[in-house]
Amino acid sequence: MAEQNKLEKIVALCKRRGFVFPGSEIYGGLASTYDYGPLGVELKNNIKRSWWKYFVQDRIDMTGIDGGIILSPKLWEASGHVANFKDPLVECKKCHHRFRPDKLKDTSKCPDCGGEFTEAKMFSGLFETTIGATEEGLVTYLRPETAGAIFANYKNVLDSTNLKIPFGIGQVGKAFRNEITTGNFIFRTLEFEQAEIEYFISPDSDWSSIFEKWLEYIYGFADLIGLPRKQFFNNEIPDKERAFYSKRTIDIEYQFPFGQDELWAIAYRTDYDLSRHQEASGTNLEYFDDTTGKRFIPHVIEPTFGIDRTFLAVLSEAYDDNDGERTVLRLSPRLAPFKVAIFPLLKNKPELVEKARSVYNELKKHFNVVWDDRGNIGKRYFSQDEIGTPYCVTVDFDTLGESDSDKKDTVTIRDRDTMKQERIAISDLKAFIQKSLE
Ligand SMILES: [Zn+2]
């Protein structure tokens, strides 16, 4: 399958089955915005939950916060975003489309209409907003990254928990960037979700080995959500291109259908962030190490993840229509929007429907379950394969024990990937599905 063609097919599937819709579509759309539909919100939540469990809850040295989207503008001045979060832009004098000159192949004329460009002007990537109704309202910004609130709350977390260095704080949430370059579906959007970790270490620690351990731990997450390691590339950022305060940065790139691009990243940022916030806020952010009696500003290692990009990577990896007959999303059961679909063999037989309802109601207590009684069983399988439901359960006349009493209270369970069907007791269903989620 041609790769760009694959992206188009994924975009079409997302719209048709309710994973991702173009933003504000009934008003003609709004560029670089998308809405997650009924299945998209499930898949995205499952990605976020898996991330949170793996990176925050499973680790003794991690905790989490959920900071604000609107923070003091002083924080973004201290972090350098207000001064530096800017891109040069040129505007076409004819069609008024804007471009980043560094992303253009030919800077002499507009690629859309051939028109002449204006001089390049600096354009802030921050979304500005004003607090208060009066003209003298306080100007601040929608956060361009989630990390800010972690630094701002580092001291609160220390004081309210029994964590000691080394420890980390994780956060998942929305961030906003007034980006001019757009395209490739949900890869780059104005509003997006990030998962970030600030891992605080002593300046005396062996940062290089802690960095390596985090990098390997990050790849464990790729394994967990079904992204093959061979699709990744560690782009080691050379000295000259790194931020001056960072001693090592790796852009963790992924082979998307449209090409290789940044999915996640990890950086060793020294004590730059907390030093800047201490200086700008006037609040002492030193850590006191009660075993050595030393005081210091912690250094940080920062793993960062794009959730929407992860969503796109997961979908690209799972999408399979190679046999041309059926489309299957080979999602890990852990991420699948529905874990199991329940079908009554026929919808006009009340005794079948009633029995299937009881199976549905029981499993619903434990998993996200979907009911389907439309068309024939083959069509229902087709429909569930397309959205990645790992198992389909059919309640038939054997379930009722009408012809063979040995089969009473058993159902057919069909596996999405192998398409094999087996007969299992209703009482074993919960354990069977549970096992697939481990
Ligand atoms: Zn133009």
Residues whose N, C-alpha, C, O or C-beta is under 5 A from the ligand:
A	BS01	ZN	C92 K94 C95 H96 C110 D112 C113 G114 G115
